[in-house]
Amino acid sequence: MFPIDFKTGFLVYLVLALAGLGAVLIADFLRERRRAWRLSEAHLCRCPVCHHNFILPRTLTSGECPHCGRTCHASRRR
């Protein structure tokens, strides 16, 4: 082996640690990019009478409020 003084050893350790941290950050960035937001399979409904929020399946456009029983329409806001 060849001799390494303290300064060189510390520099090598620091470079390797920063390279490892950079690799972890790049892997995390790529993982988050692959797991993008997906649209929900449901609509959010808000009862105009009792202001109760509930979820309807995407196939339905209106439903009955589970709190007061009034028919409510799904919001179409994006």
DRENPAFI-231114 format. One record per residue: residue number from 1; x, y, z of N, C-alpha, C in turn. Coordinates in steps of 0.001 Angstrom, whole numbers, m for minus. Atoms other than C-alpha are relative to their C-alpha. Layout:
// DRENPAFI-231114
  pos      npx      npy      npz     capx     capy     capz      cpx      cpy      cpz
  NUM        X        Y        Z        X        Y        Z        X        Y        Z
...
END
This chain:
// DRENPAFI-231114
  pos      npx      npy      npz     capx     capy     capz      cpx      cpy      cpz
    1      836    m1191        0        0        0        0      878     1251        0
    2     m727    m1267       15      991     3613     m246     m472      839     1188
    3      362     m793    m1184     1015     6046     2659     m949     1149     m359
    4      949    m1105      165    m1849     8525     3015       73      853     1260
    5      m15     m878    m1166    m1511    11537     5280    m1437      376      391
    6     1318     m316     m559    m4413    12896     7333     m827      872     m933
    7      733     m920      881    m5371    15700     4934     m534     m722    m1228
    8      430      729     1192    m5516    13412     1904    m1091    m1003      351
    9     1013      957     m440    m7467    10759     3784    m1333      679      294
   10     1228     m735     m306    m9983    13306     5043     m660      498    m1284
   11      526     m478     1279   m10375    14757     1542     m661    m1138     m777
   12      583     1155      691   m10977    11292       36    m1311     m400      675
   13     1214      331     m744   m13512    10514     2771    m1113     1011     m292
   14      981    m1049      250   m15289    13847     2227     m560      m93    m1417
   15      448      123     1391   m15449    13403    m1563     m908    m1214     m158
   16      833     1202       94   m16817     9858    m1235    m1343      183      715
   17     1245     m249     m727   m19404    10944     1355     m924      921     m793
   18      814     m918      803   m20595    13829     m830     m501     m681    m1276
   19      435      738     1187   m20720    11551    m3892    m1138     m958      356
   20     1081      884     m452   m22834     9058    m1950    m1276      772      276
   21     1170     m837     m267   m25162    11809     m761     m624      497    m1301
   22      511     m428     1308   m25474    13116    m4324     m722    m1135     m708
   23      645     1151      634   m26308     9617    m5583    m1356     m282      634
   24     1279      210     m685   m29024     9252    m2946    m1008     1076     m402
   25      898    m1078      407   m30506    12652    m3857     m487     m184    m1433
   26      407      241     1392   m30533    11808    m7573     m974    m1167      m72
   27      915     1147      m14   m32161     8422    m6891    m1362      400      553
   28     1269     m456     m563   m34817    10104    m4729     m760      877     m987
   29      633     m860     1004   m35499    12709    m7413     m628     m830    m1109
   30      526      856     1064   m35925    10030   m10081    m1177     m840      486
   31     1099      791     m556   m38158     7941    m7794    m1260      851      126
   32     1153     m887     m133   m40433    10908    m7066     m577      367    m1362
   33      476     m331     1343   m40639    11727   m10764     m805    m1150     m601
   34      739     1159      502   m41795     8191   m11570    m1348     m139      683
   35     1242      141     m750   m44470     8308    m8882     m776     1311      m25
   36      708    m1275      173   m46364    11295   m10250    m1407     m100      587
   37     1369      m48     m507   m49743    12402    m8964     m938     m635    m1010
   38     1007      609      858   m52661    10432   m10311    m1363      567      375
   39     1343     m476     m261   m56236    11570   m10681     m751     m997      860
   40      790      846     m879   m58583    10243    m8086    m1086     m712     m788
   41     1079      748      626   m61174     7660    m8992    m1358      399      592
   42     1239     m413     m649   m63838     9609    m7104     m193     1515     m121
   43      353    m1424      m22   m65608    12984    m6978     m255      416     1443
   44      295     m551    m1313   m65822    15168    m3928    m1318      752      m72
   45     1293     m685      m55   m69353    16269    m3066      m88      770     1308
   46      245     m797    m1195   m70331    18986     m651    m1473      350       24
   47     1428     m254     m132   m73897    19212      575     m226     1495      209
   48      237    m1438     m164   m75237    22767      150     m809      334     1254
   49      826     m248    m1181   m77533    22365     3171      821     m137     1290
   50     m704      250    m1266   m75406    20797     5914     1520      140     m122
   51    m1428     m202      276   m71941    21401     4307      842    m1224      353
   52     m711     1250     m242   m71000    17758     4832      716     m409    m1290
   53     m761      455     1163   m68245    16539     2465        2    m1516      m34
   54      m47     1441      165   m68406    13027     1067      471     m323    m1406
   55     m608      408     1268   m66985    11051    m1841     m953     m892     m773
   56      786      821      918   m68838     9634    m4838      935     m701     m978
   57     m792      622     1061   m67450     7118    m7334      m42      843    m1272
   58     m111     m818     1201   m66366     8677   m10631    m1148     m263     m977
   59     1085      325      920   m69205     6923   m12490    m1300      724      340
   60     1220     m708     m410   m71861     8845   m10523      229     1504      m42
   61     m107    m1457       13   m72570    12551   m10954     m781      641     1135
   62      729     m516    m1153   m74948    12956    m8039     m243    m1143      970
   63      232      994    m1040   m75631    11195    m4796     m735      610     1163
   64      748     m444    m1173   m77446    11415    m1512      968      249     1151
   65     m838     m354    m1141   m75805    13156     1421     m246    m1005     1126
   66      198      968    m1076   m75204    10559     4147     m394      653     1325
   67      306     m696    m1247   m75730    13211     6809    m1450      471       66
   68     1358     m557      m35   m79012    14901     5838     m939     m632    m1019
   69      845      684      961   m80273    12823     2888     m346      790    m1249
   70      299     m816     1168   m80418    15636      319      850     m450    m1198
   71     m724      348     1216   m79404    14924    m3290      991     1112     m332
   72    m1069     m955      283   m76102    16604    m4161      681     m399    m1295
   73     m706      225     1242   m74159    16975    m7392     1502      128      243
   74    m1461      m13     m148   m70435    16292    m7692      567     1285     m589
   75     m653    m1212      525   m68209    19327    m8162      886     m383    m1172
   76     m801      252     1201   m66436    19565   m11520     1248      866      m26
   77    m1189     m859      m36   m63656    21924   m10422     1258     m833      m71
   78    m1308      679      122   m60101    20951   m11302     1056      849      644
END
